[in-house]
Amino acid sequence: MRDPIFLSVVADFFINLAAGWFAASIVFSPIIRPGKRFNFWVLTVNIMSAILSLIVAFKLRKSL
């Protein structure tokens, strides 16, 4: 299924998803509860998910 409108909508979805992952990494990473350590893995997973979403969006846009 290579409908350009469908691919454009899915690419836009992944761009918005990446923006949400970046926002989550900025908002949730500095939150440190008393007695708990900074969770580096949460920050890493959020940023890696955002980058992966951007790569998928780029590939979809390139295939148009």
PDB file of N, CA, C, O and CB in Angstrom:
ATOM      1  N   MET A   1       0.852  -1.169   0.000  1.00  0.00           N
ATOM      2  CA  MET A   1       0.000   0.000   0.000  1.00  0.00           C
ATOM      3  C   MET A   1       0.898   1.232   0.000  1.00  0.00           C
ATOM      4  O   MET A   1       1.520   1.551   1.013  1.00  0.00           O
ATOM      5  CB  MET A   1      -0.969  -0.002   1.223  1.00  0.00           C
ATOM      6  N   ARG A   2       0.963   1.912  -1.118  1.00  0.00           N
ATOM      7  CA  ARG A   2       1.851   3.057  -1.270  1.00  0.00           C
ATOM      8  C   ARG A   2       1.072   4.328  -1.532  1.00  0.00           C
ATOM      9  O   ARG A   2       1.496   5.169  -2.325  1.00  0.00           O
ATOM     10  CB  ARG A   2       2.840   2.816  -2.392  1.00  0.00           C
ATOM     11  N   ASP A   3      -0.044   4.471  -0.882  1.00  0.00           N
ATOM     12  CA  ASP A   3      -0.844   5.683  -1.034  1.00  0.00           C
ATOM     13  C   ASP A   3      -0.086   6.851  -0.406  1.00  0.00           C
ATOM     14  O   ASP A   3       0.230   6.797   0.782  1.00  0.00           O
ATOM     15  CB  ASP A   3      -2.254   5.515  -0.379  1.00  0.00           C
ATOM     16  N   PRO A   4       0.213   7.900  -1.163  1.00  0.00           N
ATOM     17  CA  PRO A   4       1.017   9.005  -0.619  1.00  0.00           C
ATOM     18  C   PRO A   4       0.346   9.747   0.538  1.00  0.00           C
ATOM     19  O   PRO A   4       1.026  10.221   1.448  1.00  0.00           O
ATOM     20  CB  PRO A   4       1.326   9.986  -1.716  1.00  0.00           C
ATOM     21  N   ILE A   5      -0.958   9.847   0.507  1.00  0.00           N
ATOM     22  CA  ILE A   5      -1.658  10.535   1.599  1.00  0.00           C
ATOM     23  C   ILE A   5      -1.543   9.722   2.879  1.00  0.00           C
ATOM     24  O   ILE A   5      -1.298  10.278   3.950  1.00  0.00           O
ATOM     25  CB  ILE A   5      -3.148  10.769   1.241  1.00  0.00           C
ATOM     26  N   PHE A   6      -1.716   8.420   2.777  1.00  0.00           N
ATOM     27  CA  PHE A   6      -1.591   7.550   3.950  1.00  0.00           C
ATOM     28  C   PHE A   6      -0.178   7.614   4.524  1.00  0.00           C
ATOM     29  O   PHE A   6      -0.010   7.724   5.739  1.00  0.00           O
ATOM     30  CB  PHE A   6      -1.949   6.097   3.584  1.00  0.00           C
ATOM     31  N   LEU A   7       0.829   7.547   3.673  1.00  0.00           N
ATOM     32  CA  LEU A   7       2.211   7.606   4.145  1.00  0.00           C
ATOM     33  C   LEU A   7       2.519   8.964   4.786  1.00  0.00           C
ATOM     34  O   LEU A   7       3.263   9.040   5.764  1.00  0.00           O
ATOM     35  CB  LEU A   7       3.181   7.336   2.984  1.00  0.00           C
ATOM     36  N   SER A   8       1.955  10.011   4.239  1.00  0.00           N
ATOM     37  CA  SER A   8       2.156  11.337   4.812  1.00  0.00           C
ATOM     38  C   SER A   8       1.529  11.443   6.199  1.00  0.00           C
ATOM     39  O   SER A   8       2.121  12.023   7.109  1.00  0.00           O
ATOM     40  CB  SER A   8       1.573  12.406   3.890  1.00  0.00           C
ATOM     41  N   VAL A   9       0.340  10.887   6.358  1.00  0.00           N
ATOM     42  CA  VAL A   9      -0.333  10.920   7.658  1.00  0.00           C
ATOM     43  C   VAL A   9       0.437  10.092   8.682  1.00  0.00           C
ATOM     44  O   VAL A   9       0.591  10.517   9.827  1.00  0.00           O
ATOM     45  CB  VAL A   9      -1.780  10.402   7.531  1.00  0.00           C
ATOM     46  N   VAL A  10       0.914   8.936   8.292  1.00  0.00           N
ATOM     47  CA  VAL A  10       1.680   8.092   9.217  1.00  0.00           C
ATOM     48  C   VAL A  10       3.002   8.768   9.581  1.00  0.00           C
ATOM     49  O   VAL A  10       3.437   8.695  10.730  1.00  0.00           O
ATOM     50  CB  VAL A  10       1.943   6.696   8.592  1.00  0.00           C
ATOM     51  N   ALA A  11       3.642   9.423   8.614  1.00  0.00           N
ATOM     52  CA  ALA A  11       4.883  10.148   8.906  1.00  0.00           C
ATOM     53  C   ALA A  11       4.618  11.295   9.883  1.00  0.00           C
ATOM     54  O   ALA A  11       5.408  11.527  10.798  1.00  0.00           O
ATOM     55  CB  ALA A  11       5.514  10.690   7.603  1.00  0.00           C
ATOM     56  N   ASP A  12       3.519  12.004   9.690  1.00  0.00           N
ATOM     57  CA  ASP A  12       3.161  13.076  10.630  1.00  0.00           C
ATOM     58  C   ASP A  12       2.901  12.522  12.028  1.00  0.00           C
ATOM     59  O   ASP A  12       3.258  13.145  13.027  1.00  0.00           O
ATOM     60  CB  ASP A  12       1.923  13.836  10.130  1.00  0.00           C
ATOM     61  N   PHE A  13       2.281  11.358  12.090  1.00  0.00           N
ATOM     62  CA  PHE A  13       2.043  10.719  13.385  1.00  0.00           C
ATOM     63  C   PHE A  13       3.366  10.427  14.089  1.00  0.00           C
ATOM     64  O   PHE A  13       3.499  10.679  15.287  1.00  0.00           O
ATOM     65  CB  PHE A  13       1.236   9.419  13.206  1.00  0.00           C
ATOM     66  N   PHE A  14       4.337   9.899  13.358  1.00  0.00           N
ATOM     67  CA  PHE A  14       5.626   9.585  13.970  1.00  0.00           C
ATOM     68  C   PHE A  14       6.386  10.845  14.370  1.00  0.00           C
ATOM     69  O   PHE A  14       7.137  10.825  15.345  1.00  0.00           O
ATOM     70  CB  PHE A  14       6.470   8.754  13.016  1.00  0.00           C
ATOM     71  N   ILE A  15       6.207  11.934  13.641  1.00  0.00           N
ATOM     72  CA  ILE A  15       6.825  13.200  14.029  1.00  0.00           C
ATOM     73  C   ILE A  15       6.224  13.689  15.348  1.00  0.00           C
ATOM     74  O   ILE A  15       6.949  14.128  16.240  1.00  0.00           O
ATOM     75  CB  ILE A  15       6.639  14.265  12.918  1.00  0.00           C
ATOM     76  N   ASN A  16       4.906  13.614  15.465  1.00  0.00           N
ATOM     77  CA  ASN A  16       4.254  14.014  16.715  1.00  0.00           C
ATOM     78  C   ASN A  16       4.637  13.089  17.866  1.00  0.00           C
ATOM     79  O   ASN A  16       4.801  13.535  19.001  1.00  0.00           O
ATOM     80  CB  ASN A  16       2.735  14.025  16.540  1.00  0.00           C
ATOM     81  N   LEU A  17       4.775  11.823  17.572  1.00  0.00           N
ATOM     82  CA  LEU A  17       5.197  10.867  18.588  1.00  0.00           C
ATOM     83  C   LEU A  17       6.616  11.187  19.073  1.00  0.00           C
ATOM     84  O   LEU A  17       6.897  11.109  20.269  1.00  0.00           O
ATOM     85  CB  LEU A  17       5.130   9.428  18.035  1.00  0.00           C
ATOM     86  N   ALA A  18       7.496  11.544  18.155  1.00  0.00           N
ATOM     87  CA  ALA A  18       8.862  11.923  18.532  1.00  0.00           C
ATOM     88  C   ALA A  18       8.853  13.176  19.399  1.00  0.00           C
ATOM     89  O   ALA A  18       9.611  13.266  20.365  1.00  0.00           O
ATOM     90  CB  ALA A  18       9.726  12.154  17.277  1.00  0.00           C
ATOM     91  N   ALA A  19       8.010  14.133  19.066  1.00  0.00           N
ATOM     92  CA  ALA A  19       7.921  15.349  19.883  1.00  0.00           C
ATOM     93  C   ALA A  19       7.461  15.008  21.297  1.00  0.00           C
ATOM     94  O   ALA A  19       7.949  15.582  22.270  1.00  0.00           O
ATOM     95  CB  ALA A  19       6.957  16.369  19.238  1.00  0.00           C
ATOM     96  N   GLY A  20       6.529  14.082  21.403  1.00  0.00           N
ATOM     97  CA  GLY A  20       6.072  13.648  22.725  1.00  0.00           C
ATOM     98  C   GLY A  20       7.162  12.949  23.512  1.00  0.00           C
ATOM     99  O   GLY A  20       7.284  13.158  24.719  1.00  0.00           O
ATOM    100  N   TRP A  21       7.961  12.120  22.846  1.00  0.00           N
ATOM    101  CA  TRP A  21       9.057  11.430  23.537  1.00  0.00           C
ATOM    102  C   TRP A  21      10.104  12.420  24.019  1.00  0.00           C
ATOM    103  O   TRP A  21      10.621  12.292  25.129  1.00  0.00           O
ATOM    104  CB  TRP A  21       9.706  10.390  22.614  1.00  0.00           C
ATOM    105  N   PHE A  22      10.427  13.435  23.163  1.00  0.00           N
ATOM    106  CA  PHE A  22      11.388  14.449  23.602  1.00  0.00           C
ATOM    107  C   PHE A  22      10.839  15.246  24.779  1.00  0.00           C
ATOM    108  O   PHE A  22      11.572  15.559  25.718  1.00  0.00           O
ATOM    109  CB  PHE A  22      11.739  15.395  22.444  1.00  0.00           C
ATOM    110  N   ALA A  23       9.563  15.571  24.729  1.00  0.00           N
ATOM    111  CA  ALA A  23       8.948  16.300  25.841  1.00  0.00           C
ATOM    112  C   ALA A  23       8.971  15.453  27.117  1.00  0.00           C
ATOM    113  O   ALA A  23       9.229  15.971  28.204  1.00  0.00           O
ATOM    114  CB  ALA A  23       7.494  16.699  25.489  1.00  0.00           C
ATOM    115  N   ALA A  24       8.704  14.166  26.986  1.00  0.00           N
ATOM    116  CA  ALA A  24       8.734  13.283  28.152  1.00  0.00           C
ATOM    117  C   ALA A  24      10.142  13.199  28.734  1.00  0.00           C
ATOM    118  O   ALA A  24      10.308  13.130  29.952  1.00  0.00           O
ATOM    119  CB  ALA A  24       8.232  11.881  27.776  1.00  0.00           C
ATOM    120  N   SER A  25      11.145  13.204  27.878  1.00  0.00           N
ATOM    121  CA  SER A  25      12.518  13.135  28.394  1.00  0.00           C
ATOM    122  C   SER A  25      12.907  14.419  29.113  1.00  0.00           C
ATOM    123  O   SER A  25      13.688  14.385  30.064  1.00  0.00           O
ATOM    124  CB  SER A  25      13.503  12.860  27.255  1.00  0.00           C
ATOM    125  N   ILE A  26      12.371  15.546  28.667  1.00  0.00           N
ATOM    126  CA  ILE A  26      12.683  16.813  29.330  1.00  0.00           C
ATOM    127  C   ILE A  26      11.901  16.949  30.630  1.00  0.00           C
ATOM    128  O   ILE A  26      12.442  17.413  31.635  1.00  0.00           O
ATOM    129  CB  ILE A  26      12.375  17.997  28.402  1.00  0.00           C
ATOM    130  N   VAL A  27      10.643  16.552  30.618  1.00  0.00           N
ATOM    131  CA  VAL A  27       9.784  16.750  31.785  1.00  0.00           C
ATOM    132  C   VAL A  27      10.079  15.738  32.884  1.00  0.00           C
ATOM    133  O   VAL A  27      10.198  16.109  34.052  1.00  0.00           O
ATOM    134  CB  VAL A  27       8.323  16.659  31.380  1.00  0.00           C
ATOM    135  N   PHE A  28      10.198  14.470  32.522  1.00  0.00           N
ATOM    136  CA  PHE A  28      10.299  13.432  33.539  1.00  0.00           C
ATOM    137  C   PHE A  28      11.718  13.135  33.996  1.00  0.00           C
ATOM    138  O   PHE A  28      11.895  12.541  35.060  1.00  0.00           O
ATOM    139  CB  PHE A  28       9.690  12.188  33.030  1.00  0.00           C
ATOM    140  N   SER A  29      12.729  13.522  33.239  1.00  0.00           N
ATOM    141  CA  SER A  29      14.090  13.195  33.661  1.00  0.00           C
ATOM    142  C   SER A  29      14.550  13.982  34.884  1.00  0.00           C
ATOM    143  O   SER A  29      15.257  13.412  35.715  1.00  0.00           O
ATOM    144  CB  SER A  29      15.040  13.441  32.527  1.00  0.00           C
ATOM    145  N   PRO A  30      14.187  15.278  35.047  1.00  0.00           N
ATOM    146  CA  PRO A  30      14.681  15.964  36.242  1.00  0.00           C
ATOM    147  C   PRO A  30      13.917  15.638  37.519  1.00  0.00           C
ATOM    148  O   PRO A  30      14.319  16.061  38.603  1.00  0.00           O
ATOM    149  CB  PRO A  30      14.636  17.429  36.018  1.00  0.00           C
ATOM    150  N   ILE A  31      12.839  14.904  37.406  1.00  0.00           N
ATOM    151  CA  ILE A  31      12.056  14.587  38.596  1.00  0.00           C
ATOM    152  C   ILE A  31      12.798  13.529  39.398  1.00  0.00           C
ATOM    153  O   ILE A  31      12.935  12.384  38.967  1.00  0.00           O
ATOM    154  CB  ILE A  31      10.624  14.098  38.219  1.00  0.00           C
ATOM    155  N   ILE A  32      13.264  13.922  40.547  1.00  0.00           N
ATOM    156  CA  ILE A  32      13.963  12.996  41.436  1.00  0.00           C
ATOM    157  C   ILE A  32      13.213  12.970  42.759  1.00  0.00           C
ATOM    158  O   ILE A  32      13.097  13.992  43.435  1.00  0.00           O
ATOM    159  CB  ILE A  32      15.464  13.411  41.641  1.00  0.00           C
ATOM    160  N   ARG A  33      12.726  11.846  43.110  1.00  0.00           N
ATOM    161  CA  ARG A  33      12.013  11.711  44.380  1.00  0.00           C
ATOM    162  C   ARG A  33      13.019  11.601  45.515  1.00  0.00           C
ATOM    163  O   ARG A  33      14.114  11.068  45.333  1.00  0.00           O
ATOM    164  CB  ARG A  33      11.073  10.478  44.363  1.00  0.00           C
ATOM    165  N   PRO A  34      12.652  12.099  46.672  1.00  0.00           N
ATOM    166  CA  PRO A  34      13.574  11.990  47.812  1.00  0.00           C
ATOM    167  C   PRO A  34      13.902  10.530  48.111  1.00  0.00           C
ATOM    168  O   PRO A  34      13.009   9.690  48.218  1.00  0.00           O
ATOM    169  CB  PRO A  34      12.969  12.660  49.061  1.00  0.00           C
ATOM    170  N   GLY A  35      15.165  10.247  48.241  1.00  0.00           N
ATOM    171  CA  GLY A  35      15.597   8.889  48.547  1.00  0.00           C
ATOM    172  C   GLY A  35      15.769   8.013  47.331  1.00  0.00           C
ATOM    173  O   GLY A  35      16.186   6.862  47.461  1.00  0.00           O
ATOM    174  N   LYS A  36      15.462   8.521  46.155  1.00  0.00           N
ATOM    175  CA  LYS A  36      15.616   7.732  44.925  1.00  0.00           C
ATOM    176  C   LYS A  36      16.723   8.342  44.076  1.00  0.00           C
ATOM    177  O   LYS A  36      16.962   9.549  44.121  1.00  0.00           O
ATOM    178  CB  LYS A  36      14.277   7.671  44.122  1.00  0.00           C
ATOM    179  N   ARG A  37      17.386   7.506  43.312  1.00  0.00           N
ATOM    180  CA  ARG A  37      18.445   7.975  42.432  1.00  0.00           C
ATOM    181  C   ARG A  37      17.865   8.413  41.096  1.00  0.00           C
ATOM    182  O   ARG A  37      16.762   8.006  40.733  1.00  0.00           O
ATOM    183  CB  ARG A  37      19.501   6.883  42.225  1.00  0.00           C
ATOM    184  N   PHE A  38      18.600   9.238  40.366  1.00  0.00           N
ATOM    185  CA  PHE A  38      18.221   9.671  39.032  1.00  0.00           C
ATOM    186  C   PHE A  38      18.202   8.459  38.115  1.00  0.00           C
ATOM    187  O   PHE A  38      19.171   7.703  38.052  1.00  0.00           O
ATOM    188  CB  PHE A  38      19.190  10.761  38.497  1.00  0.00           C
ATOM    189  N   ASN A  39      17.119   8.283  37.421  1.00  0.00           N
ATOM    190  CA  ASN A  39      16.983   7.119  36.557  1.00  0.00           C
ATOM    191  C   ASN A  39      17.465   7.475  35.152  1.00  0.00           C
ATOM    192  O   ASN A  39      16.723   8.031  34.342  1.00  0.00           O
ATOM    193  CB  ASN A  39      15.513   6.619  36.526  1.00  0.00           C
ATOM    194  N   PHE A  40      18.710   7.143  34.890  1.00  0.00           N
ATOM    195  CA  PHE A  40      19.326   7.440  33.599  1.00  0.00           C
ATOM    196  C   PHE A  40      18.672   6.650  32.475  1.00  0.00           C
ATOM    197  O   PHE A  40      18.628   7.116  31.336  1.00  0.00           O
ATOM    198  CB  PHE A  40      20.818   7.141  33.644  1.00  0.00           C
ATOM    199  N   TRP A  41      18.163   5.460  32.781  1.00  0.00           N
ATOM    200  CA  TRP A  41      17.570   4.615  31.740  1.00  0.00           C
ATOM    201  C   TRP A  41      16.270   5.186  31.207  1.00  0.00           C
ATOM    202  O   TRP A  41      15.954   5.000  30.032  1.00  0.00           O
ATOM    203  CB  TRP A  41      17.327   3.221  32.274  1.00  0.00           C
ATOM    204  N   VAL A  42      15.517   5.871  32.035  1.00  0.00           N
ATOM    205  CA  VAL A  42      14.278   6.503  31.561  1.00  0.00           C
ATOM    206  C   VAL A  42      14.612   7.578  30.537  1.00  0.00           C
ATOM    207  O   VAL A  42      13.969   7.670  29.492  1.00  0.00           O
ATOM    208  CB  VAL A  42      13.475   7.111  32.746  1.00  0.00           C
ATOM    209  N   LEU A  43      15.606   8.380  30.836  1.00  0.00           N
ATOM    210  CA  LEU A  43      16.040   9.421  29.904  1.00  0.00           C
ATOM    211  C   LEU A  43      16.547   8.800  28.605  1.00  0.00           C
ATOM    212  O   LEU A  43      16.210   9.273  27.519  1.00  0.00           O
ATOM    213  CB  LEU A  43      17.137  10.295  30.541  1.00  0.00           C
ATOM    214  N   THR A  44      17.343   7.758  28.707  1.00  0.00           N
ATOM    215  CA  THR A  44      17.910   7.117  27.524  1.00  0.00           C
ATOM    216  C   THR A  44      16.829   6.488  26.655  1.00  0.00           C
ATOM    217  O   THR A  44      16.852   6.637  25.433  1.00  0.00           O
ATOM    218  CB  THR A  44      18.927   6.061  27.933  1.00  0.00           C
ATOM    219  N   VAL A  45      15.895   5.796  27.266  1.00  0.00           N
ATOM    220  CA  VAL A  45      14.826   5.146  26.502  1.00  0.00           C
ATOM    221  C   VAL A  45      13.947   6.192  25.822  1.00  0.00           C
ATOM    222  O   VAL A  45      13.549   6.003  24.673  1.00  0.00           O
ATOM    223  CB  VAL A  45      13.971   4.244  27.418  1.00  0.00           C
ATOM    224  N   ASN A  46      13.641   7.283  26.505  1.00  0.00           N
ATOM    225  CA  ASN A  46      12.814   8.324  25.895  1.00  0.00           C
ATOM    226  C   ASN A  46      13.511   8.963  24.695  1.00  0.00           C
ATOM    227  O   ASN A  46      12.889   9.168  23.653  1.00  0.00           O
ATOM    228  CB  ASN A  46      12.468   9.397  26.929  1.00  0.00           C
ATOM    229  N   ILE A  47      14.777   9.273  24.834  1.00  0.00           N
ATOM    230  CA  ILE A  47      15.499   9.903  23.727  1.00  0.00           C
ATOM    231  C   ILE A  47      15.691   8.936  22.567  1.00  0.00           C
ATOM    232  O   ILE A  47      15.552   9.327  21.409  1.00  0.00           O
ATOM    233  CB  ILE A  47      16.853  10.420  24.202  1.00  0.00           C
ATOM    234  N   MET A  48      16.008   7.688  22.861  1.00  0.00           N
ATOM    235  CA  MET A  48      16.173   6.705  21.790  1.00  0.00           C
ATOM    236  C   MET A  48      14.853   6.441  21.064  1.00  0.00           C
ATOM    237  O   MET A  48      14.844   6.250  19.848  1.00  0.00           O
ATOM    238  CB  MET A  48      16.730   5.395  22.356  1.00  0.00           C
ATOM    239  N   SER A  49      13.750   6.429  21.792  1.00  0.00           N
ATOM    240  CA  SER A  49      12.441   6.251  21.158  1.00  0.00           C
ATOM    241  C   SER A  49      12.109   7.442  20.262  1.00  0.00           C
ATOM    242  O   SER A  49      11.529   7.270  19.190  1.00  0.00           O
ATOM    243  CB  SER A  49      11.344   6.065  22.224  1.00  0.00           C
ATOM    244  N   ALA A  50      12.469   8.637  20.693  1.00  0.00           N
ATOM    245  CA  ALA A  50      12.226   9.824  19.878  1.00  0.00           C
ATOM    246  C   ALA A  50      13.053   9.788  18.604  1.00  0.00           C
ATOM    247  O   ALA A  50      12.554  10.117  17.528  1.00  0.00           O
ATOM    248  CB  ALA A  50      12.540  11.092  20.671  1.00  0.00           C
ATOM    249  N   ILE A  51      14.301   9.394  18.717  1.00  0.00           N
ATOM    250  CA  ILE A  51      15.164   9.309  17.537  1.00  0.00           C
ATOM    251  C   ILE A  51      14.669   8.240  16.585  1.00  0.00           C
ATOM    252  O   ILE A  51      14.681   8.443  15.371  1.00  0.00           O
ATOM    253  CB  ILE A  51      16.609   9.020  17.943  1.00  0.00           C
ATOM    254  N   LEU A  52      14.239   7.115  17.106  1.00  0.00           N
ATOM    255  CA  LEU A  52      13.694   6.053  16.269  1.00  0.00           C
ATOM    256  C   LEU A  52      12.426   6.513  15.547  1.00  0.00           C
ATOM    257  O   LEU A  52      12.228   6.194  14.374  1.00  0.00           O
ATOM    258  CB  LEU A  52      13.399   4.812  17.116  1.00  0.00           C
ATOM    259  N   SER A  53      11.578   7.255  16.239  1.00  0.00           N
ATOM    260  CA  SER A  53      10.365   7.780  15.610  1.00  0.00           C
ATOM    261  C   SER A  53      10.707   8.764  14.497  1.00  0.00           C
ATOM    262  O   SER A  53      10.053   8.772  13.454  1.00  0.00           O
ATOM    263  CB  SER A  53       9.471   8.458  16.653  1.00  0.00           C
ATOM    264  N   LEU A  54      11.718   9.586  14.709  1.00  0.00           N
ATOM    265  CA  LEU A  54      12.136  10.518  13.665  1.00  0.00           C
ATOM    266  C   LEU A  54      12.729   9.798  12.459  1.00  0.00           C
ATOM    267  O   LEU A  54      12.526  10.219  11.320  1.00  0.00           O
ATOM    268  CB  LEU A  54      13.145  11.503  14.220  1.00  0.00           C
ATOM    269  N   ILE A  55      13.447   8.734  12.701  1.00  0.00           N
ATOM    270  CA  ILE A  55      14.007   7.955  11.588  1.00  0.00           C
ATOM    271  C   ILE A  55      12.890   7.317  10.773  1.00  0.00           C
ATOM    272  O   ILE A  55      12.931   7.332   9.543  1.00  0.00           O
ATOM    273  CB  ILE A  55      14.971   6.867  12.112  1.00  0.00           C
ATOM    274  N   VAL A  56      11.894   6.758  11.452  1.00  0.00           N
ATOM    275  CA  VAL A  56      10.760   6.161  10.739  1.00  0.00           C
ATOM    276  C   VAL A  56      10.026   7.224   9.921  1.00  0.00           C
ATOM    277  O   VAL A  56       9.668   6.987   8.768  1.00  0.00           O
ATOM    278  CB  VAL A  56       9.786   5.483  11.735  1.00  0.00           C
ATOM    279  N   ALA A  57       9.804   8.393  10.520  1.00  0.00           N
ATOM    280  CA  ALA A  57       9.130   9.476   9.807  1.00  0.00           C
ATOM    281  C   ALA A  57       9.939   9.917   8.597  1.00  0.00           C
ATOM    282  O   ALA A  57       9.375  10.177   7.534  1.00  0.00           O
ATOM    283  CB  ALA A  57       8.890  10.666  10.739  1.00  0.00           C
ATOM    284  N   PHE A  58      11.253  10.002   8.748  1.00  0.00           N
ATOM    285  CA  PHE A  58      12.106  10.393   7.631  1.00  0.00           C
ATOM    286  C   PHE A  58      12.033   9.374   6.500  1.00  0.00           C
ATOM    287  O   PHE A  58      11.917   9.746   5.332  1.00  0.00           O
ATOM    288  CB  PHE A  58      13.552  10.558   8.098  1.00  0.00           C
ATOM    289  N   LYS A  59      12.100   8.096   6.841  1.00  0.00           N
ATOM    290  CA  LYS A  59      12.023   7.048   5.821  1.00  0.00           C
ATOM    291  C   LYS A  59      10.672   7.078   5.100  1.00  0.00           C
ATOM    292  O   LYS A  59      10.608   6.892   3.885  1.00  0.00           O
ATOM    293  CB  LYS A  59      12.251   5.667   6.456  1.00  0.00           C
ATOM    294  N   LEU A  60       9.601   7.312   5.853  1.00  0.00           N
ATOM    295  CA  LEU A  60       8.285   7.385   5.220  1.00  0.00           C
ATOM    296  C   LEU A  60       8.188   8.582   4.283  1.00  0.00           C
ATOM    297  O   LEU A  60       7.665   8.464   3.175  1.00  0.00           O
ATOM    298  CB  LEU A  60       7.188   7.461   6.280  1.00  0.00           C
ATOM    299  N   ARG A  61       8.688   9.728   4.721  1.00  0.00           N
ATOM    300  CA  ARG A  61       8.651  10.929   3.875  1.00  0.00           C
ATOM    301  C   ARG A  61       9.532  10.753   2.641  1.00  0.00           C
ATOM    302  O   ARG A  61       9.198  11.237   1.560  1.00  0.00           O
ATOM    303  CB  ARG A  61       9.104  12.166   4.674  1.00  0.00           C
ATOM    304  N   LYS A  62      10.631  10.076   2.801  1.00  0.00           N
ATOM    305  CA  LYS A  62      11.550   9.870   1.672  1.00  0.00           C
ATOM    306  C   LYS A  62      10.932   8.926   0.629  1.00  0.00           C
ATOM    307  O   LYS A  62      11.234   9.023  -0.560  1.00  0.00           O
ATOM    308  CB  LYS A  62      12.902   9.298   2.173  1.00  0.00           C
ATOM    309  N   SER A  63      10.088   8.038   1.076  1.00  0.00           N
ATOM    310  CA  SER A  63       9.486   7.069   0.147  1.00  0.00           C
ATOM    311  C   SER A  63       8.319   7.655  -0.650  1.00  0.00           C
ATOM    312  O   SER A  63       7.780   6.994  -1.538  1.00  0.00           O
ATOM    313  CB  SER A  63       9.008   5.851   0.915  1.00  0.00           C
ATOM    314  N   LEU A  64       7.927   8.900  -0.335  1.00  0.00           N
ATOM    315  CA  LEU A  64       6.822   9.531  -1.078  1.00  0.00           C
ATOM    316  C   LEU A  64       7.258   9.857  -2.458  1.00  0.00           C
ATOM    317  O   LEU A  64       6.475  10.393  -3.242  1.00  0.00           O
ATOM    318  CB  LEU A  64       6.325  10.790  -0.385  1.00  0.00           C
TER     319      LEU A  64
END
